[in-house]
Amino acid sequence: MRIAAAVIGAALMTATPTAAQDAIAQDAAPQDPAPRLVPAFTIIAEIGPAEELGATALGPRRIIPITGGTVQGEGISGTVRPGAWDWQVDRADGCTDLEADYFVETDDGAVINVNNRATICRPAAGEAPVPVYTRPVFEPPLGAYQWLGQGTFIGRLGLATDHSVPAVRIEVFRVQ
């Protein structure tokens, strides 16, 4: 616990003094309500066939090409650029770690890097499937979309069953 506090403290101190002081003051306020999720937008990422790469020290590895798609929501709309990948590794405990790294281009021409990670664990026999949540991080250009780089987001991942080509749906929520 002390190590984590020291790491967080060091990270806060590298920011401007005002930002660090504000973050510490917010953290010290026990009366703050629990975080809540606010819908932000939906990404439909079209995917190609998986390519099995074989065994690695971490487990069997595969890549799934990201071939296109869309992003739609309040204050943002555009397309998913083709030519990116979803990297997956099957762990010894039966779970799969994935990391998707791709670009979204907004209708007004901004290009935003999206790095989205998740761990998918299959339920035991007889148990109901659990939702898959992702940890998207956005690297937008300064300007109209910089709010994406200034917030914390959670995604809910599922198949886009209503789409004409194989795709996944990521419902993105902002943590407030």
C-alpha positions in Angstrom: 0.0 0.0 0.0 2.8 2.4 0.8 4.5 1.7 -2.5 1.3 2.4 -4.4 0.8 5.7 -2.5 4.4 6.7 -3.2 4.0 6.0 -6.9 0.8 7.9 -7.1 2.3 10.7 -5.1 5.3 10.9 -7.5 3.0 10.9 -10.5 1.0 13.8 -9.0 4.1 15.8 -8.2 5.3 15.7 -11.8 2.1 17.6 -12.7 1.9 21.3 -12.1 1.6 22.1 -8.4 -2.0 23.3 -8.8 -3.1 20.1 -10.6 -1.3 17.9 -8.0 -2.8 19.8 -5.1 -6.3 19.6 -6.7 -6.0 15.9 -7.2 -4.9 15.3 -3.6 -7.7 17.5 -2.3 -10.3 15.6 -4.4 -8.9 12.2 -3.2 -9.1 13.4 0.5 -12.8 14.2 0.3 -14.6 11.1 1.7 -18.1 12.6 1.1 -17.7 12.5 -2.6 -20.3 10.2 -4.3 -19.2 7.0 -5.9 -18.2 7.3 -9.5 -21.0 6.8 -12.1 -20.9 5.9 -15.7 -22.3 8.2 -18.4 -22.8 6.9 -21.9 -20.4 8.6 -24.3 -20.4 6.9 -27.7 -20.4 3.5 -29.5 -17.7 2.1 -31.6 -18.4 -0.7 -34.1 -15.1 -2.2 -35.1 -15.2 -4.5 -38.1 -12.9 -7.5 -37.9 -11.3 -10.0 -40.2 -10.5 -13.7 -39.7 -8.2 -14.5 -36.7 -4.7 -15.5 -37.5 -3.2 -18.0 -35.0 0.5 -17.2 -34.4 1.3 -20.2 -32.2 2.6 -20.7 -28.7 4.5 -18.1 -26.8 5.9 -18.0 -23.3 2.7 -16.2 -22.2 0.4 -18.6 -24.0 -1.1 -19.2 -27.5 -1.2 -15.9 -29.5 -3.5 -14.7 -32.2 -4.2 -11.4 -34.0 -7.4 -10.3 -35.4 -7.3 -7.5 -38.1 -9.5 -4.4 -37.6 -10.8 -3.6 -41.0 -13.0 -0.6 -40.5 -16.1 0.5 -38.6 -17.8 3.5 -37.2 -18.0 5.7 -34.0 -21.2 7.4 -33.1 -22.3 9.4 -30.1 -22.9 12.7 -28.5 -20.4 15.2 -29.9 -18.4 12.6 -31.9 -18.9 10.6 -35.1 -16.6 9.1 -37.7 -15.0 5.9 -38.9 -12.5 3.3 -37.7 -9.5 3.3 -40.0 -8.6 -0.1 -41.4 -5.2 -1.6 -41.0 -5.0 -2.2 -37.2 -5.0 -5.3 -35.0 -6.5 -6.8 -31.9 -3.7 -8.8 -30.2 -4.9 -11.7 -28.0 -3.1 -14.3 -25.8 -4.8 -17.2 -24.1 -3.6 -17.5 -20.5 -3.0 -20.8 -18.6 -5.9 -19.9 -16.3 -8.4 -20.1 -19.2 -8.7 -16.3 -19.6 -7.7 -14.3 -22.7 -6.0 -10.9 -22.6 -6.6 -8.7 -25.5 -5.2 -5.3 -26.6 -6.6 -3.5 -29.6 -4.8 -0.5 -31.0 -6.4 1.4 -33.8 -7.4 4.9 -35.1 -10.7 6.7 -35.3 -11.1 9.5 -37.8 -13.9 11.9 -37.0 -16.2 13.4 -39.6 -14.3 16.7 -39.3 -10.9 15.1 -39.9 -9.4 14.6 -36.4 -7.5 11.4 -36.0 -7.7 9.7 -32.5 -5.6 6.8 -31.4 -7.6 4.2 -29.4 -5.8 1.6 -27.2 -8.4 -0.8 -25.7 -7.5 -3.6 -23.3 -9.6 -6.3 -21.7 -9.4 -9.7 -20.0 -12.1 -12.2 -21.0 -12.7 -15.1 -18.7 -15.0 -17.8 -19.7 -17.6 -18.8 -17.1 -17.5 -22.2 -15.5 -19.9 -24.9 -16.8 -23.4 -24.0 -15.8 -22.6 -20.3 -14.9 -24.1 -17.4 -16.8 -21.7 -15.5 -19.1 -20.3 -12.3 -17.5 -20.1 -9.0 -19.4 -16.8 -8.1 -20.9 -15.5 -4.7 -19.9 -12.6 -2.9 -21.5 -10.2 -0.1 -20.5 -10.1 2.3 -23.5 -7.5 5.0 -23.5 -7.6 7.8 -26.1 -4.9 9.9 -27.6 -6.7 12.8 -29.4 -5.2 15.9 -30.9 -5.5 19.1 -29.0 -8.8 20.9 -29.6 -12.4 19.7 -29.9 -11.6 16.1 -28.8 -9.0 16.6 -26.1 -11.7 15.7 -23.6 -11.1 12.1 -24.6 -7.6 12.3 -23.3 -8.6 14.0 -20.1 -11.1 11.4 -18.8 -11.4 7.9 -17.6 -13.5 5.5 -19.7 -14.9 2.0 -19.5 -16.2 0.0 -22.5 -18.7 -2.8 -22.7 -17.6 -5.3 -25.4 -20.0 -7.5 -27.3 -20.6 -8.8 -30.8 -22.3 -6.5 -33.3 -24.9 -9.1 -34.3 -26.9 -6.6 -36.4 -23.9 -5.6 -38.6 -23.5 -6.8 -42.1 -19.9 -8.0 -41.7 -18.2 -9.5 -38.6 -17.8 -6.8 -36.0 -17.7 -6.0 -32.3 -19.6 -3.3 -30.5 -17.9 -1.3 -27.8 -20.3 0.9 -25.8 -18.0 3.5 -24.2 -18.9 5.2 -20.9 -17.2 8.1 -19.2 -16.5 7.8 -15.5 -17.8 10.8 -13.6 
